[in-house]
Amino acid sequence: HLLLTKGDKMKTKISFIYKLIFSAIILISIIDRAGIFALTIKPYSFFSFTSISNICVLAVTLYGVFACRRSLDDITPRFARIQFLCLIMILITGIVYSFILLPEKLANNPDYKFFTIPNIVGHYVAPVGMLFDWLLFGKKGQLTKREPIICICVPLLYCFIAIIYGNIGPEIPGLNSSYVYFFMDPAVSGWSGVIIWTLAMLAGIVLLTLAFYVLDRKMAHKNK
């Protein structure tokens, strides 16, 4: 490794502490969401995009913790690209929950419990925490032209698999449906509604991904 300046060492130390605390919070939330603390294991909780994106954020953050124990030089281009994918995934989680799922839940279930650890951490703390981690410590300028395509395809692949499961799979406990989300259920939205929801979210995902891709390039250019 190249010799690190005093400022680089301090940044590495701050990044290490930040990632350590952040990963601990995410881990507690995932364990709680799975029902382990309540001794009622809920494996079906991992069907949701929220759980998948939170697990991805936890994995990439923990890797960052171990990388920071050595130096920021260990943050490889491949890791930076995976981190970018996780950032887009968790931002999608927060946005979709806040503007689509939460209004629907509050409208149809007056007893819906909003203030829970999995809810707050999984849909708000994780996206904001990951965003700050990327902005402050993420290595910029490592993305290729493939990354936006991958970031767009991953949530679309999830939607495709979830819709297929909804058509052929058994009912998911606690949801009274085989569909993870209401906008995927043709019995609720109709197939035209499912298509419209999917296209609308695709447009949002494309805009979100391209915006952060451009931001990454601009920040990399500014730091040169």
SVG drawing of the C-alpha trace seen along z (x, -y; Angstrom):
<svg xmlns="http://www.w3.org/2000/svg" viewBox="-59 -19 63 42">
<polyline fill="none" stroke="black" stroke-width="0.4" points="0.0,0.0 1.0,-3.6 1.9,-5.5 -1.2,-7.0 -1.4,-10.7 -2.6,-11.6 -5.9,-12.7 -6.3,-9.4 -5.7,-7.5 -8.2,-9.5 -10.8,-9.1 -10.2,-5.3 -10.7,-5.2 -13.9,-7.3 -15.2,-5.0 -14.4,-1.9 -16.3,-3.2 -19.2,-4.4 -19.5,-1.1 -19.2,0.9 -22.1,-0.9 -24.2,-1.0 -23.8,2.8 -24.7,3.6 -27.9,1.6 -28.8,3.3 -28.1,6.7 -30.3,6.1 -33.1,5.0 -32.8,8.1 -32.8,10.4 -35.9,8.7 -37.6,8.8 -37.0,12.5 -38.7,13.0 -35.7,14.4 -35.9,12.1 -39.5,13.0 -38.7,16.7 -41.2,16.9 -39.0,17.5 -40.5,16.0 -38.5,17.3 -41.0,15.8 -39.9,12.3 -36.9,12.8 -39.2,12.9 -39.5,9.1 -37.2,6.7 -36.7,4.9 -35.1,7.9 -33.0,8.7 -31.7,5.2 -31.0,4.9 -29.0,8.1 -27.0,6.9 -26.3,3.6 -25.2,5.5 -22.9,7.8 -21.2,4.9 -20.9,2.8 -19.3,5.7 -16.8,6.2 -16.1,2.5 -15.4,2.9 -12.7,5.5 -11.3,3.6 -11.0,0.5 -9.0,2.5 -6.2,2.5 -6.7,-0.7 -9.0,-2.4 -6.7,-1.1 -8.4,2.3 -11.7,0.8 -11.3,2.4 -13.1,1.2 -15.3,4.4 -16.3,3.6 -17.1,0.0 -19.4,1.4 -21.1,3.8 -21.6,1.0 -23.2,-1.2 -25.6,1.6 -26.5,2.0 -27.0,-1.7 -29.5,-1.8 -31.3,1.3 -31.7,-0.2 -32.8,-3.6 -35.5,-1.9 -36.6,-0.1 -37.0,-3.4 -38.7,-5.3 -41.1,-2.5 -42.1,-2.0 -42.5,-5.7 -44.5,-6.7 -46.3,-3.5 -46.5,-0.8 -46.9,-2.9 -49.9,-5.0 -51.6,-1.7 -51.0,-0.1 -52.2,-3.0 -55.3,-3.3 -56.3,0.4 -55.1,1.2 -55.7,-1.3 -53.8,0.9 -50.7,1.0 -47.6,0.7 -45.3,-1.9 -42.9,-2.5 -41.0,0.8 -37.3,1.4 -37.5,3.4 -39.7,0.7 -37.7,-2.4 -34.3,-0.8 -35.1,1.2 -36.9,-1.6 -35.3,-4.8 -32.1,-4.3 -30.6,-1.8 -31.2,-4.0 -30.0,-7.2 -27.1,-5.4 -26.0,-3.7 -26.3,-7.0 -24.0,-8.8 -21.5,-5.9 -21.3,-6.1 -21.1,-9.9 -18.5,-10.2 -16.4,-7.1 -17.3,-5.4 -14.6,-5.3 -15.9,-7.2 -15.0,-6.8 -14.9,-3.0 -18.2,-2.4 -18.4,-1.1 -21.2,-1.5 -22.5,1.9 -23.4,0.8 -26.5,-1.2 -27.8,1.7 -27.1,4.2 -28.8,1.8 -31.9,1.6 -32.0,5.3 -31.7,6.6 -35.0,5.1 -36.7,6.0 -35.6,9.6 -36.9,9.6 -40.3,8.3 -40.4,11.0 -39.6,13.8 -42.1,12.4 -44.9,12.2 -44.2,15.8 -44.2,17.0 -47.4,15.1 -49.0,17.1 -47.8,20.5 -46.6,20.4 -48.5,21.0 -49.9,18.2 -47.2,16.3 -48.0,16.5 -49.1,13.1 -49.9,11.6 -53.0,13.6 -51.6,13.6 -49.0,15.3 -47.9,11.9 -45.3,10.1 -46.7,6.6 -50.2,5.5 -49.1,3.9 -47.9,7.3 -51.3,8.9 -53.6,8.9 -56.5,9.7 -56.0,6.3 -54.6,4.2 -55.6,6.2 -53.0,7.2 -53.1,3.8 -52.4,2.3 -49.5,4.7 -48.0,3.6 -48.6,-0.1 -47.0,0.2 -44.0,2.1 -43.4,-0.4 -43.8,-3.3 -41.3,-1.9 -39.0,-1.0 -39.0,-4.6 -38.2,-5.7 -35.4,-3.1 -33.8,-4.3 -33.9,-7.9 -32.6,-7.1 -29.7,-5.0 -28.7,-7.4 -28.8,-10.3 -26.4,-8.6 -24.2,-7.3 -23.7,-10.9 -23.1,-12.0 -20.4,-9.4 -18.6,-10.6 -18.9,-14.2 -17.6,-13.5 -14.7,-11.5 -13.8,-14.3 -14.0,-16.8 -11.7,-14.8 -8.9,-14.4"/>
</svg>
